[in-house]
Amino acid sequence: MAPPPLDFISSALYHHQHHLLLLLLNHHHHIRLRRLTAMASPGRLTAFSPALLGVSRSSRVARLVALLRKPEARVLIAFWLLGLINNVLYVIVLSAAQDLVGSLPKGIVLLADVMPSFAVKLVGPYVMHAVPYRVRIPVFIALASTGMLLVALTPPSRSVAVKMTGVVLASLSSGGGELSFLSLLHYYGENGLVGWGSGTGAAGLVGAGLYELLTAWLGFDVSQALLLSACLPVVMFISFFFILPQEPLLRSLGHRQDYEAVPAREAMDEPAVMTEALLAPSSSAVYAPGSNPKSRSLVANLKRARSLLVPYMIPLFLVYVAEYTINQGVSPTLLFPPEESPFSQLRGFYPFYGFLYQLGVFISRSSTSLLRVHSLYLPSFLQLGNLVLLTLHSLFYFLPSVYVVFFIVFWEGLLGGCVYVNCFAEILERVPAEDREFSLGATAVSDSAGISAAGILSIAVETRLCEYQVAHGRKWCRMIQTPDTR
């Protein structure tokens, strides 16, 4: 049978391009409605009708043009693009894992793709604040492009270790970028979080879908597909330096010792403070040069990090351990006979599972302005349930159809994206302003810690599952043909 229709993947990639525009409108409408409600007299809601939202096509277009001129729209677009590019190379590398290492455990690629990022996130919150954001970004861009070029241009005759060196460089860039951009959310508030969450979700969809499209449909070899991806970090430069409003960062130069929270109304009266369009009301803060510098000492920061452990770090860690053990350790063994699936070759399963997972992540990470989840442990435990279910199927082959597995993998992506974006939304809402920038960056270590643990675990999981399947007459995991990378 032929692979899934090209229209399916193309349609998904097409619609994600328009999602950002709709996100701008829906998020703006959500804020307008919230403000209208706040202005209503006590005990009475402001009269509301669909006309207030401008639901007609011409009204939407006119409103969109006006929105794109506003600072909050630039913040949303900039963070969407930053999230997209910062994460897309990471996803492309994981999608190419089977083609990069062949029959070797895919957890090797996962470890090379995440361990350097984990190290940066572990140490970065305590030292990286000394490096200005405007210096960090070009460094991350150079690391990402160099790493992808090294992976793409390494001939098949060279060791896998050379390719993994390139993956390590890209991972350093991704980890430092995520740490920095999450910390930046302190200055840009809810608009930035909505853009970042949707952009990182879109990165998964674009990375997995684009790699599948280029290699399976358009005839690009693996090297050519990876070479094209090395050009993507240029978009990060444009987004940060030309789209994102720079006033908040420029005003903070020279006052890096600390900052203290001030009431939202007082901050609005301060001429040197950004407008409400950039900073969420709950995030109003101004830098105070005279603040106590001890609050940025290592001991104080370790105390801050400890307070984040139970409410934010543990559920984020759990959900990532579960989903990446599925993605790298279990899903390579979730194979069906080609005649019972939409694929003509066994190698078609793995990248398509990745595409479905990333589609779920994209949808859930884009929904924070419409749906908030405050209990982070519930979706984390549900994700652990997915891991158990799919592992049991890999062993005992009891699910009746590959399409059931497709749905579970999509659901897995929804849960993972939900925990990620709502975790940082909770920090923006609940953590005091003076601790918020550090907390956003420090919590980011949890996802990399979970992925690192999953990478180690998945090496053993994939090997044992494949051995069990072969011993029981299912040899598909040993029959996957990997194309040359050139």
C-alpha positions as CSV (number, residue, x, y, z in Angstrom):
1,M,0.0,0.0,0.0
2,A,1.1,3.6,-0.5
3,P,2.1,5.9,2.3
4,P,-0.4,8.3,3.8
5,P,-1.8,10.8,1.2
6,L,0.5,13.7,0.6
7,D,-2.5,16.0,1.0
8,F,-2.8,15.0,4.7
9,I,0.7,16.1,5.6
10,S,0.6,19.1,3.3
11,S,-2.7,20.2,4.7
12,A,-1.4,20.0,8.2
13,L,1.7,22.1,7.3
14,Y,-0.5,24.6,5.4
15,H,-2.9,25.1,8.3
16,H,-0.2,25.6,10.9
17,Q,1.0,28.6,8.9
18,H,-2.4,30.3,9.3
19,H,-2.7,29.3,12.9
20,L,-0.5,32.1,14.1
21,L,-2.8,34.7,12.5
22,L,-5.9,33.2,14.0
23,L,-4.0,33.0,17.3
24,L,-3.4,36.7,17.2
25,L,-7.1,37.4,16.7
26,N,-8.4,34.9,19.2
27,H,-5.9,36.0,21.9
28,H,-6.8,39.6,21.3
29,H,-10.5,38.9,21.5
30,H,-10.0,37.0,24.7
31,I,-8.2,40.0,26.2
32,R,-10.8,42.5,25.0
33,L,-13.6,40.4,26.5
34,R,-11.8,40.1,29.8
35,R,-11.3,43.9,29.9
36,L,-14.9,44.6,29.0
37,T,-16.0,42.3,31.8
38,A,-13.6,44.0,34.2
39,M,-15.1,47.4,33.3
40,A,-18.7,46.3,34.0
41,S,-20.3,47.5,37.2
42,P,-20.3,45.1,40.1
43,G,-22.8,42.3,39.8
44,R,-23.5,43.0,36.1
45,L,-21.7,41.9,33.0
46,T,-21.2,44.1,30.0
47,A,-23.6,43.4,27.2
48,F,-21.9,41.2,24.7
49,S,-22.7,40.1,21.2
50,P,-20.6,38.5,18.4
51,A,-20.4,41.8,16.7
52,L,-17.9,42.9,19.4
53,L,-15.5,40.3,18.1
54,G,-15.8,41.3,14.4
55,V,-16.6,37.8,13.2
56,S,-17.1,38.7,9.5
57,R,-14.2,38.1,7.1
58,S,-13.7,41.7,6.2
59,S,-13.8,42.7,9.8
60,R,-11.2,40.0,10.7
61,V,-8.8,41.2,8.0
62,A,-9.1,44.9,9.0
63,R,-8.6,44.0,12.7
64,L,-5.6,41.8,11.8
65,V,-3.9,44.6,10.0
66,A,-4.4,46.9,12.9
67,L,-3.2,44.2,15.3
68,L,0.1,43.7,13.5
69,R,1.0,47.3,14.2
70,K,0.7,46.9,17.9
71,P,3.5,45.9,20.3
72,E,1.7,43.0,21.7
73,A,1.3,41.5,18.2
74,R,5.0,41.9,17.6
75,V,5.7,40.1,20.9
76,L,3.4,37.2,19.9
77,I,4.9,36.8,16.5
78,A,8.5,37.1,17.6
79,F,8.1,34.5,20.4
80,W,6.2,32.2,18.0
81,L,9.1,32.3,15.5
82,L,11.7,32.0,18.3
83,G,10.0,29.0,19.7
84,L,9.6,27.5,16.2
85,I,13.2,27.8,15.2
86,N,14.8,27.1,18.6
87,N,13.0,23.7,18.7
88,V,12.7,22.7,15.1
89,L,16.3,21.5,14.6
90,Y,15.9,19.3,17.7
91,V,12.8,17.7,16.2
92,I,14.4,17.2,12.8
93,V,17.3,15.4,14.4
94,L,15.0,13.1,16.3
95,S,12.9,12.5,13.2
96,A,16.1,11.5,11.3
97,A,17.4,9.3,14.2
98,Q,16.6,6.1,12.3
99,D,18.4,7.3,9.2
100,L,21.4,8.6,11.2
101,V,22.2,5.5,13.3
102,G,20.5,2.7,11.4
103,S,20.0,-0.4,13.6
104,L,21.7,1.2,16.6
105,P,19.3,2.2,19.5
106,K,17.6,5.5,18.7
107,G,18.2,6.6,22.3
108,I,21.8,7.3,21.3
109,V,20.6,10.2,19.1
110,L,18.2,11.3,21.9
111,L,21.1,11.5,24.4
112,A,23.3,13.5,22.0
113,D,20.3,15.7,21.3
114,V,19.4,16.4,24.9
115,M,22.3,15.9,27.3
116,P,24.2,19.0,26.3
117,S,20.9,21.0,26.5
118,F,20.3,19.5,30.0
119,A,23.8,20.6,31.1
120,V,23.2,24.1,29.9
121,K,19.8,24.4,31.6
122,L,21.2,22.9,34.8
123,V,24.0,25.5,35.1
124,G,22.7,28.4,33.0
125,P,20.2,29.9,35.5
126,Y,23.0,30.6,38.0
127,V,25.6,32.1,35.6
128,M,24.0,33.1,32.3
129,H,22.3,36.2,33.6
130,A,25.7,37.9,33.4
131,V,25.7,37.6,29.6
132,P,23.3,40.0,27.8
133,Y,20.5,38.5,25.7
134,R,21.8,40.4,22.7
135,V,25.1,38.6,22.9
136,R,23.7,35.1,23.6
137,I,21.4,35.0,20.5
138,P,24.2,35.2,17.8
139,V,26.1,32.5,19.7
140,F,23.2,30.2,19.7
141,I,22.6,30.8,16.0
142,A,26.2,30.0,15.1
143,L,26.2,26.8,17.2
144,A,22.9,25.6,15.6
145,S,24.0,26.2,12.0
146,T,27.5,24.7,12.5
147,G,26.0,21.6,14.2
148,M,23.5,20.9,11.4
149,L,26.1,21.5,8.7
150,L,28.4,18.9,10.4
151,V,25.6,16.4,10.6
152,A,24.5,17.0,7.0
153,L,28.0,17.0,5.4
154,T,29.5,14.0,7.2
155,P,29.8,11.2,4.6
156,P,28.4,7.7,5.4
157,S,31.9,6.3,5.6
158,R,32.7,8.5,8.7
159,S,31.9,7.4,12.2
160,V,28.5,8.0,13.8
161,A,30.4,9.9,16.5
162,V,31.1,12.7,14.0
163,K,27.5,13.2,13.3
164,M,26.7,13.1,17.0
165,T,29.2,15.9,17.5
166,G,27.1,18.1,15.3
167,V,24.0,17.0,17.2
168,V,25.7,18.1,20.4
169,L,26.4,21.6,19.0
170,A,22.8,22.0,18.0
171,S,21.7,20.8,21.4
172,L,23.8,23.4,23.2
173,S,22.1,26.0,21.1
174,S,18.6,24.7,21.8
175,G,19.2,24.4,25.5
176,G,20.6,27.9,25.9
177,G,17.9,29.3,23.6
178,E,15.1,27.8,25.6
179,L,16.5,28.9,28.9
180,S,17.0,32.5,27.6
181,F,13.6,32.8,25.9
182,L,11.7,31.4,28.8
183,S,13.5,33.9,31.1
184,L,12.5,36.7,28.7
185,L,8.8,35.9,29.3
186,H,9.2,37.8,32.6
187,Y,9.4,41.0,30.5
188,Y,6.7,40.2,28.0
189,G,4.1,38.3,30.0
190,E,1.2,36.3,28.6
191,N,1.6,37.5,25.0
192,G,5.0,36.0,24.9
193,L,4.0,32.7,26.6
194,V,1.1,32.2,24.1
195,G,3.5,32.8,21.2
196,W,6.3,30.7,22.6
197,G,4.0,27.8,23.5
198,S,2.4,27.7,20.0
199,G,5.7,28.2,18.3
200,T,7.4,25.3,20.1
201,G,4.4,23.2,19.3
202,A,4.6,24.2,15.6
203,A,8.3,23.3,15.6
204,G,7.4,19.7,16.3
205,L,4.8,19.6,13.6
206,V,7.1,21.4,11.1
207,G,10.2,19.4,12.0
208,A,8.6,15.9,11.9
209,G,6.3,16.7,9.0
210,L,8.9,18.5,6.9
211,Y,11.4,15.8,7.3
212,E,8.8,13.2,6.3
213,L,7.8,15.3,3.3
214,L,11.3,15.9,2.0
215,T,12.6,12.4,2.4
216,A,9.5,10.2,1.7
217,W,7.7,12.3,-0.9
218,L,10.0,14.8,-2.6
219,G,13.0,12.5,-3.0
220,F,15.5,14.5,-1.0
221,D,18.2,12.3,0.6
222,V,18.9,12.7,4.3
223,S,21.9,14.9,3.8
224,Q,20.0,17.3,1.6
225,A,17.1,17.6,4.1
226,L,19.5,18.3,7.0
227,L,21.5,20.8,4.9
228,L,18.3,22.8,4.3
229,S,17.6,22.9,8.0
230,A,21.0,24.6,8.7
231,C,19.6,27.8,7.2
232,L,16.7,28.0,9.6
233,P,18.5,29.8,12.5
234,V,18.7,33.0,10.4
235,V,14.9,33.4,11.2
236,M,15.8,33.5,14.9
237,F,18.1,36.5,14.3
238,I,15.4,38.4,12.4
239,S,12.8,37.6,15.1
240,F,14.8,38.7,18.1
241,F,16.5,41.8,16.6
242,F,13.9,43.2,14.2
243,I,10.4,41.9,15.3
244,L,10.6,41.7,19.1
245,P,10.3,45.1,20.8
246,Q,13.7,45.9,22.3
247,E,12.6,48.6,24.7
248,P,12.3,46.4,27.8
249,L,15.8,45.0,27.4
250,L,17.4,48.3,26.5
251,R,15.9,49.9,29.6
252,S,17.2,47.2,31.9
253,L,20.8,47.7,30.7
254,G,23.0,48.9,33.5
255,H,20.5,47.7,36.2
256,R,21.1,44.0,36.2
257,Q,21.7,43.5,39.9
258,D,18.1,42.8,40.7
259,Y,14.5,44.1,40.3
260,E,11.6,44.6,42.6
261,A,8.0,44.3,41.9
262,V,5.8,47.4,41.9
263,P,2.0,47.7,41.7
264,A,0.7,47.6,38.2
265,R,-0.7,51.1,38.4
266,E,2.5,52.5,39.7
267,A,4.5,50.8,37.0
268,M,2.2,52.3,34.3
269,D,2.9,55.8,35.7
270,E,6.7,55.2,35.5
271,P,7.9,56.7,32.2
272,A,10.8,54.2,31.9
273,V,8.6,51.2,32.1
274,M,7.1,49.3,29.1
275,T,3.4,49.7,28.4
276,E,0.7,47.2,29.3
277,A,0.8,46.0,25.7
278,L,4.1,44.3,26.4
279,L,3.9,43.4,30.1
280,A,1.0,41.5,31.5
281,P,-0.6,43.2,34.5
282,S,0.5,40.5,36.9
283,S,4.1,40.9,35.6
284,S,4.7,44.5,36.1
285,A,8.2,45.1,37.4
286,V,10.9,47.7,37.2
287,Y,14.6,47.3,37.9
288,A,15.9,48.8,41.1
289,P,19.6,49.4,41.1
290,G,19.7,49.7,44.9
291,S,18.2,46.3,45.5
292,N,20.0,43.7,47.6
293,P,22.4,41.8,45.3
294,K,22.5,38.9,47.7
295,S,19.1,37.8,46.3
296,R,21.1,36.6,43.2
297,S,23.6,34.6,45.2
298,L,24.0,30.9,44.6
299,V,22.5,30.0,47.9
300,A,19.5,32.2,47.4
301,N,19.0,30.8,43.9
302,L,19.2,27.2,45.1
303,K,16.5,28.0,47.6
304,R,14.4,29.5,44.8
305,A,14.9,26.3,42.8
306,R,13.9,24.1,45.7
307,S,10.6,25.9,46.0
308,L,9.8,25.1,42.4
309,L,10.4,21.3,42.7
310,V,7.1,19.9,43.7
311,P,4.6,22.2,42.0
312,Y,6.3,22.6,38.7
313,M,9.5,20.6,38.2
314,I,8.3,17.1,39.1
315,P,5.2,16.9,36.9
316,L,7.2,18.4,34.0
317,F,9.9,15.8,34.6
318,L,7.4,12.9,34.8
319,V,5.6,13.7,31.6
320,Y,8.8,14.0,29.6
321,V,10.2,10.8,30.9
322,A,7.1,9.0,29.8
323,E,6.6,10.5,26.4
324,Y,10.2,10.3,25.3
325,T,10.6,6.8,26.5
326,I,7.6,6.1,24.2
327,N,9.0,8.1,21.3
328,Q,12.6,6.7,21.3
329,G,12.3,3.4,23.1
330,V,8.8,2.0,22.4
331,S,7.6,3.5,19.1
332,P,10.4,2.0,17.0
333,T,9.0,-1.4,17.9
334,L,5.3,-0.5,17.3
335,L,5.3,-2.2,13.9
336,F,2.5,-3.9,11.9
337,P,2.7,-5.9,8.7
338,P,2.9,-3.4,5.7
339,E,-0.3,-5.0,4.2
340,E,-2.2,-4.0,7.4
341,S,-0.9,-0.4,7.5
342,P,-0.8,2.7,5.2
343,F,3.0,2.2,4.6
344,S,4.8,0.3,1.9
345,Q,7.9,0.0,4.0
346,L,8.5,-0.6,7.7
347,R,10.6,2.5,8.1
348,G,7.5,4.6,7.5
349,F,6.1,3.9,10.9
350,Y,8.7,5.8,13.0
351,P,8.7,9.2,11.4
352,F,4.9,9.2,11.1
353,Y,4.5,8.4,14.8
354,G,6.7,11.4,15.4
355,F,4.5,13.6,13.2
356,L,1.3,12.6,15.0
357,Y,3.0,13.2,18.4
358,Q,4.1,16.6,17.3
359,L,0.7,17.5,15.9
360,G,-0.8,16.8,19.3
361,V,1.9,18.9,21.0
362,F,1.2,21.8,18.6
363,I,-2.5,21.8,19.3
364,S,-2.2,21.7,23.1
365,R,0.6,24.2,23.4
366,S,-1.4,26.6,21.3
367,S,-4.5,26.4,23.5
368,T,-3.3,28.1,26.7
369,S,-5.3,31.3,26.0
370,L,-8.5,29.2,25.5
371,L,-8.0,26.4,28.0
372,R,-6.0,26.4,31.2
373,V,-5.1,23.3,33.2
374,H,-4.0,24.0,36.8
375,S,-3.5,20.4,38.0
376,L,-0.2,19.4,36.4
377,Y,0.0,16.0,37.9
378,L,-3.1,14.5,36.3
379,P,-1.9,14.7,32.7
380,S,1.5,13.6,33.9
381,F,0.1,10.4,35.3
382,L,-2.1,9.8,32.2
383,Q,1.1,10.0,30.2
384,L,2.7,7.3,32.4
385,G,-0.4,5.2,31.6
386,N,0.3,5.7,27.8
387,L,3.8,4.4,28.4
388,V,2.5,1.2,30.1
389,L,-0.2,0.6,27.5
390,L,2.1,0.9,24.5
391,T,4.9,-1.1,26.1
392,L,2.4,-3.9,26.8
393,H,1.2,-3.8,23.2
394,S,4.8,-4.0,22.0
395,L,5.3,-7.1,24.0
396,F,1.9,-8.9,23.4
397,Y,0.6,-7.3,20.2
398,F,-3.1,-7.0,21.4
399,L,-4.2,-3.7,19.9
400,P,-6.4,-4.5,16.8
401,S,-5.2,-1.9,14.4
402,V,-2.3,0.5,13.8
403,Y,-4.9,3.3,13.8
404,V,-5.5,2.7,17.5
405,V,-1.8,3.3,18.0
406,F,-2.0,6.4,15.9
407,F,-4.7,7.8,18.2
408,I,-2.7,7.0,21.4
409,V,0.4,8.7,20.0
410,F,-1.6,11.7,19.1
411,W,-3.1,11.8,22.6
412,E,0.4,11.4,24.0
413,G,1.3,14.7,22.2
414,L,-1.7,16.5,23.6
415,L,-0.8,15.5,27.2
416,G,2.8,16.5,26.8
417,G,2.1,19.9,25.3
418,C,-0.5,20.6,27.9
419,V,1.8,20.0,30.9
420,Y,4.6,22.1,29.3
421,V,2.7,25.3,28.5
422,N,0.5,25.2,31.6
423,C,3.5,24.7,33.8
424,F,5.0,28.1,32.7
425,A,1.6,29.7,32.7
426,E,1.3,28.8,36.3
427,I,4.7,30.3,37.1
428,L,3.8,33.6,35.4
429,E,0.6,33.8,37.5
430,R,1.8,32.5,40.9
431,V,5.5,33.2,41.3
432,P,6.4,36.7,42.7
433,A,7.8,39.1,40.2
434,E,11.2,39.3,41.8
435,D,11.6,35.6,41.4
436,R,9.8,35.1,38.1
437,E,12.7,35.5,35.6
438,F,14.9,33.0,37.5
439,S,12.0,30.6,38.0
440,L,11.0,30.4,34.4
441,G,14.6,29.6,33.4
442,A,15.3,27.2,36.2
443,T,12.2,25.1,35.7
444,A,13.2,24.5,32.1
445,V,15.8,22.0,33.3
446,S,13.0,19.6,34.2
447,D,12.1,18.8,30.6
448,S,15.7,18.2,29.6
449,A,16.2,16.1,32.8
450,G,13.2,14.0,31.9
451,I,14.3,13.6,28.3
452,S,17.9,12.6,29.4
453,A,16.5,10.0,31.7
454,A,14.3,8.7,28.9
455,G,17.2,8.6,26.5
456,I,19.1,6.3,28.9
457,L,16.1,4.2,29.6
458,S,15.0,4.0,26.0
459,I,18.3,2.4,24.9
460,A,17.6,-0.6,27.1
461,V,13.8,-0.6,26.4
462,E,14.1,-0.7,22.6
463,T,16.7,-3.4,22.7
464,R,14.7,-5.6,25.1
465,L,11.4,-5.1,23.3
466,C,13.0,-5.9,19.9
467,E,14.6,-9.1,21.3
468,Y,11.3,-10.2,22.8
469,Q,9.5,-9.6,19.6
470,V,12.1,-11.6,17.6
471,A,12.0,-14.4,20.1
472,H,8.2,-14.6,19.6
473,G,8.2,-14.7,15.8
474,R,7.8,-10.9,15.1
475,K,11.0,-9.9,13.3
476,W,9.9,-6.6,11.9
477,C,12.2,-4.5,14.1
478,R,15.2,-6.3,12.5
479,M,13.9,-5.9,9.0
480,I,13.9,-2.1,8.7
481,Q,16.0,-0.9,5.8
482,T,17.8,2.4,6.4
483,P,18.7,4.5,3.3
484,D,22.2,5.9,2.8
485,T,22.6,9.5,4.1
486,R,24.0,10.7,0.8
